[in-house]
Amino acid sequence: MSMDHTHVRPWRHIERRKSRQIMVGNVAVGGDAPISVQSMTNTPTSDAAATIDQIRQLEEAGADIVRVSCPDEDSTAAFRTIAREAKVPLVADIHFHYKRGIEAAQAGAACLRINPGNIGSPDRVREVIQAARDHGCSMRIGVNAGSLEKELLEKYGEPCPDAMVESALNHARILQDNDFHEFKISVKASDPFLTVAAYQQLAEAIDCPLHLGVTEAGPLRTGTIKSAIGMGSMLWAGIGDTIRVSLAADPVEEIKVGFDILKSLGLRHRGVNIIACPSCARQGFNVIETVGILEEKLAHVTTPMSLSIIGCVVNGPGEALYTDVGFTGGGKGAGMVYLNGKIAHKQANEGMIDEIVQQVERKAAELEAARAAQEAVRTAAE
């Protein structure tokens, strides 16, 4: 069994906000469901082949849900082919044009990202809701600080938490008045302070699932930091049911960062969690180079497990005690391999990477076999 000691450390416990659960295709969002990780394609949706290719990359990275923009009729026409090929549920991103929402629902969207108040008359809203109902679509109300309604900006003077939450609740009321409750809400801003304050207020005001994000967070490094600060503080407080990291980078990076944020908080586990020292003059091998190579060589391992790579014996044995596989540098061109927290054998620095990869793959297979056996017992009991 993987060495997870969280159950004996109450200070690691996060009490998640109790939200009602909805379905996005076959992915449960809210309630006690795992927090799902999303990204969005940036290929022209009308180019079905390119969009399917990008969705495939996102699926391989671990995406639970993928959003696809549908700005025109060519996009919703291609959406049918795209949805048929996707292995994960797709959210159709709709702005203003109610017909695109209806077309996307008919074409296989699992969810419509739409603001009911922006798509026209009550009759048009009812048509979109009926299409969603007929085709088993849920909806996401997506409020963004950069596109708040004119009357709210006039009322509040600038984007602020009150304005964002009022916008969200106004849109939600339209769905509720039409007896449609399969929706989630996001209230995103590029400012983490504004984002967090809006979500905190919204979490108190309504029980629907919340889709978290710091919108337009920026380039890979700074956007990751901004997202981790904003979303991390909300997740730590128990707020959030599904997340999207908005980076000006390859969408695959959004999935990686999303899982890393959840992994850091113990909310979701996928793949190898590498614990590594920043390295110093005490290191018995090149830690930074080694960790970089291991990240690439272990990217295919999806089993949740932990690996410690520490340059010397100051913290190495202590870290290895709580990881599935560990390596601690010892000098004289060799270090020590640890398995399940115990010393296994000495290992020369030469060949160290291949040995670590082999041990991680072996441990992953062992964990998967144990999980399969446990599942078989559970199934038999039912």
C-alpha positions in Angstrom: 0.0 0.0 0.0 1.3 3.5 -0.8 2.7 5.3 2.2 0.0 7.8 2.9 0.0 9.0 6.5 -2.5 11.8 6.1 -5.1 10.0 8.3 -3.0 10.4 11.4 -2.3 14.1 10.8 -5.4 16.1 11.4 -3.7 19.4 10.4 -3.7 18.0 6.8 -7.5 17.6 6.8 -9.5 19.8 4.5 -13.2 20.1 5.2 -14.8 20.5 1.7 -17.8 22.8 1.3 -20.9 20.7 0.9 -22.2 21.4 -2.6 -24.9 19.5 -4.5 -23.6 17.3 -7.2 -24.2 17.6 -11.0 -22.9 15.5 -13.9 -20.7 16.7 -16.8 -21.1 13.7 -19.0 -19.9 10.8 -16.9 -17.9 13.0 -14.6 -19.5 13.9 -11.3 -18.8 17.5 -10.1 -19.6 18.6 -6.6 -20.7 16.6 -3.5 -18.1 14.1 -2.5 -16.7 13.6 -6.1 -13.0 14.1 -6.7 -12.1 17.7 -7.8 -11.9 17.4 -11.5 -9.2 19.1 -13.7 -10.1 20.9 -16.9 -8.4 22.7 -19.7 -9.5 24.3 -23.0 -8.4 23.7 -26.6 -6.9 26.7 -28.5 -7.1 25.2 -32.0 -9.8 26.5 -34.4 -12.8 24.3 -33.5 -13.8 24.2 -37.2 -10.6 22.2 -37.7 -11.9 19.0 -36.2 -8.7 17.0 -36.7 -6.4 19.6 -35.0 -8.9 19.9 -32.1 -9.2 16.2 -31.7 -5.4 15.9 -31.6 -5.2 18.5 -28.9 -7.9 16.8 -26.9 -6.0 13.5 -27.1 -2.9 15.2 -25.7 -5.0 16.7 -22.8 -6.6 13.2 -22.1 -3.1 11.7 -21.9 -2.1 14.4 -19.5 -5.0 13.4 -17.3 -7.7 15.9 -18.1 -11.1 15.0 -16.7 -13.1 17.5 -18.8 -12.1 19.6 -21.9 -13.7 22.9 -23.0 -14.1 23.8 -26.6 -15.1 27.2 -27.9 -18.0 27.4 -30.3 -18.0 30.9 -31.7 -19.7 30.1 -35.0 -21.8 27.6 -37.0 -18.7 26.0 -38.5 -17.5 25.2 -35.0 -20.7 23.6 -33.9 -20.8 21.6 -37.1 -17.4 20.2 -36.4 -18.3 19.7 -32.7 -20.3 16.6 -33.5 -17.2 14.8 -35.0 -15.0 16.1 -32.1 -17.4 14.9 -29.4 -17.6 11.5 -31.0 -13.8 11.1 -30.9 -13.3 12.5 -27.4 -12.9 10.1 -24.5 -13.6 12.8 -21.9 -16.8 15.0 -21.7 -16.7 18.3 -23.6 -17.9 21.7 -22.5 -19.1 23.9 -25.3 -18.1 27.5 -24.7 -21.0 29.7 -25.9 -21.1 33.5 -25.9 -24.2 35.5 -26.8 -25.5 33.3 -29.7 -28.3 31.1 -28.3 -28.4 29.0 -31.5 -24.8 27.9 -31.0 -25.9 26.6 -27.5 -28.7 24.6 -29.0 -26.5 23.2 -31.8 -23.7 22.2 -29.4 -26.2 20.4 -27.2 -27.5 18.5 -30.2 -23.9 17.8 -31.3 -22.9 16.0 -28.1 -21.7 18.6 -25.6 -21.8 17.4 -22.0 -22.1 20.9 -20.7 -22.7 24.4 -22.0 -20.7 27.3 -20.7 -23.2 30.1 -21.1 -24.6 33.1 -19.3 -28.4 33.0 -19.6 -28.7 36.7 -19.2 -26.6 37.4 -22.3 -28.4 35.3 -24.9 -31.5 37.3 -25.5 -35.2 37.0 -24.7 -36.7 34.6 -22.1 -38.0 32.5 -25.0 -34.5 32.0 -26.4 -33.2 31.1 -22.9 -36.0 28.6 -22.6 -35.0 27.1 -25.9 -31.4 26.6 -24.8 -32.5 25.1 -21.5 -34.8 22.7 -23.3 -32.0 21.6 -25.6 -29.8 21.0 -22.6 -32.5 19.1 -20.9 -33.3 17.0 -24.0 -29.6 16.1 -24.5 -28.5 15.6 -20.9 -26.3 18.7 -20.8 -25.4 20.5 -17.6 -24.4 24.2 -17.7 -21.7 26.5 -16.3 -22.5 30.1 -15.6 -19.2 31.8 -16.2 -18.8 35.3 -14.7 -15.6 37.1 -15.5 -14.5 40.4 -14.0 -13.5 41.7 -17.4 -16.9 41.3 -19.0 -19.4 42.3 -16.2 -22.8 43.7 -17.3 -22.9 47.4 -17.9 -25.5 48.0 -15.3 -23.5 46.3 -12.6 -20.4 48.3 -13.4 -22.5 51.5 -13.2 -24.0 50.3 -9.9 -20.6 49.4 -8.2 -18.2 51.6 -10.1 -15.7 48.8 -10.8 -15.5 45.0 -10.8 -15.7 43.9 -7.2 -16.8 40.7 -5.4 -20.4 42.1 -4.8 -20.8 42.8 -8.5 -19.5 39.4 -9.6 -21.6 37.5 -7.2 -24.7 39.5 -8.1 -24.1 38.8 -11.7 -23.7 35.0 -11.0 -26.9 34.9 -8.9 -28.9 36.8 -11.5 -27.9 34.2 -14.2 -28.5 31.3 -11.8 -32.0 32.7 -11.0 -32.9 32.5 -14.7 -32.1 28.8 -14.7 -33.8 28.1 -11.4 -36.9 29.9 -12.5 -37.0 27.5 -15.4 -36.6 24.6 -13.0 -33.1 23.8 -14.3 -30.6 23.0 -11.5 -27.8 21.1 -13.3 -25.4 24.0 -13.2 -22.1 25.1 -11.7 -20.7 28.6 -11.4 -17.4 30.4 -11.8 -16.6 34.0 -10.8 -13.1 34.5 -12.2 -10.8 37.5 -12.2 -7.1 38.0 -13.2 -6.6 39.5 -9.7 -6.3 36.7 -7.2 -7.6 38.9 -4.3 -10.7 39.7 -6.2 -11.1 36.1 -7.3 -10.8 34.7 -3.8 -13.2 37.3 -2.3 -15.8 36.6 -4.9 -15.7 32.8 -4.5 -15.8 33.1 -0.7 -19.0 35.2 -1.0 -20.5 33.0 -3.7 -19.8 29.8 -1.6 -22.0 31.3 1.2 -24.8 32.4 -1.2 -25.6 29.2 -3.2 -25.1 25.4 -2.9 -24.2 24.6 -6.5 -20.8 23.3 -7.4 -18.1 25.9 -8.1 -15.6 25.9 -11.0 -12.4 27.6 -9.8 -10.0 29.6 -11.8 -7.8 32.7 -11.7 -8.6 33.9 -15.3 -5.9 35.1 -17.7 -3.3 34.3 -15.0 -0.4 34.8 -17.5 2.7 33.0 -18.7 3.6 29.5 -17.5 5.8 30.4 -14.5 4.0 33.6 -13.2 0.6 32.2 -14.1 1.3 29.0 -12.2 2.3 31.0 -9.1 -0.7 33.3 -9.3 -3.1 30.3 -9.8 -1.5 28.3 -7.0 -1.9 31.3 -4.6 -5.5 32.1 -5.6 -6.9 28.6 -6.1 -4.7 27.0 -3.4 -6.1 29.3 -0.7 -9.7 28.5 -1.8 -9.1 24.8 -2.0 -7.4 24.8 1.3 -10.5 26.4 2.7 -12.6 23.7 1.2 -14.0 25.7 -1.7 -14.0 24.3 -5.2 -15.3 21.3 -7.1 -13.6 21.5 -10.5 -10.6 23.7 -11.6 -9.0 25.2 -14.7 -5.6 26.8 -14.6 -5.6 29.6 -17.2 -2.1 29.9 -18.7 -0.7 31.6 -21.8 1.0 28.3 -22.5 0.4 24.8 -24.0 -3.0 23.6 -22.5 -1.3 20.4 -21.4 0.7 22.5 -18.9 -2.6 23.6 -17.4 -3.5 20.0 -16.6 0.0 19.4 -15.1 -0.2 22.5 -12.9 -3.8 21.7 -11.9 -2.9 18.2 -10.7 0.2 19.6 -9.0 -1.9 22.1 -7.0 -4.3 19.4 -6.0 -1.5 17.0 -5.2 0.2 19.6 -3.0 -3.0 19.8 -0.9 -3.6 16.1 -0.8 -6.9 16.6 -2.6 -6.1 14.5 -5.7 -3.2 12.2 -6.6 -2.0 11.2 -10.0 1.4 10.0 -11.0 4.7 10.3 -9.1 5.1 13.0 -6.5 8.8 13.8 -6.5 10.2 15.3 -3.3 13.6 16.8 -4.1 16.1 19.1 -2.4 17.2 22.3 -4.1 20.8 21.0 -3.9 23.9 22.5 -2.3 27.6 21.9 -2.0 26.9 18.8 0.1 25.2 17.0 -2.8 26.6 13.6 -3.7 25.3 13.8 -7.3 23.7 16.4 -9.6 20.2 16.7 -8.0 18.7 19.2 -10.4 19.8 17.4 -13.6 18.7 14.0 -12.1 15.2 15.3 -11.1 14.7 16.8 -14.6 15.5 13.5 -16.3 13.4 11.5 -13.9 10.4 13.8 -14.4 10.5 13.0 -18.1 11.2 9.3 -17.7 8.4 8.8 -15.1 5.8 10.9 -16.9 4.0 7.8 -18.1 3.4 6.5 -14.6 -0.1 7.5 -13.5 -0.2 5.5 -10.3 -0.3 7.8 -7.2 3.0 7.3 -5.4 6.0 9.2 -3.9 9.7 9.4 -4.7 12.4 11.3 -2.8 15.6 12.4 -4.4 17.9 14.1 -1.9 21.5 15.1 -2.4 23.0 14.1 1.0 22.3 12.3 4.3 21.2 15.4 6.2 17.5 15.1 5.2 17.7 12.2 2.8 16.9 9.3 5.2 14.2 11.3 7.0 12.4 12.1 3.7 12.9 8.5 2.4 11.1 7.2 5.5 7.8 8.6 4.2 8.1 7.9 0.4 7.5 4.7 -1.6 11.0 5.0 -3.3 13.9 7.1 -2.2 17.5 7.9 -3.2 19.9 9.6 -0.9 23.4 10.8 -2.1 26.2 9.6 0.1 29.4 10.7 -1.6 32.2 8.6 -3.2 30.1 8.2 -6.3 27.3 6.2 -4.7 24.1 6.6 -2.7 21.4 4.6 -1.0 18.2 3.3 -2.4 15.2 3.1 0.0 12.0 1.1 -0.6 8.9 1.6 1.5 10.9 3.8 3.9 13.6 1.2 4.6 17.2 0.9 3.3 17.2 -1.5 0.3 20.7 -1.3 -1.2 23.7 0.9 -2.1 23.6 2.2 -5.7 26.4 3.8 -7.7 25.6 7.2 -9.2 26.3 5.7 -12.5 23.1 3.7 -13.4 21.2 5.4 -10.6 18.5 6.9 -12.9 17.7 3.5 -14.6 17.6 1.8 -11.1 15.2 4.5 -9.8 12.9 4.2 -12.8 12.9 0.4 -12.5 12.0 0.6 -8.8 9.2 3.2 -9.4 7.7 1.1 -12.2 7.9 -2.0 -10.0 6.2 -0.2 -7.1 3.5 1.2 -9.4 2.7 -2.3 -10.7 2.5 -3.6 -7.1 0.2 -0.8 -6.1 -2.0 -1.3 -9.1 -2.2 -5.1 -8.4 -3.2 -4.4 -4.8 -5.8 -1.9 -6.0 -7.3 -4.4 -8.5 -7.4 -7.1 -5.8 -9.2 -4.7 -3.5 -11.7 -3.8 -6.2 -12.3 -7.4 -7.0 -13.1 -8.1 -3.3 -15.4 -5.1 -3.2 -17.2 -6.2 -6.4 -17.7 -9.7 -5.1 -19.1 -8.4 -1.8 -21.7 -6.4 -3.8 
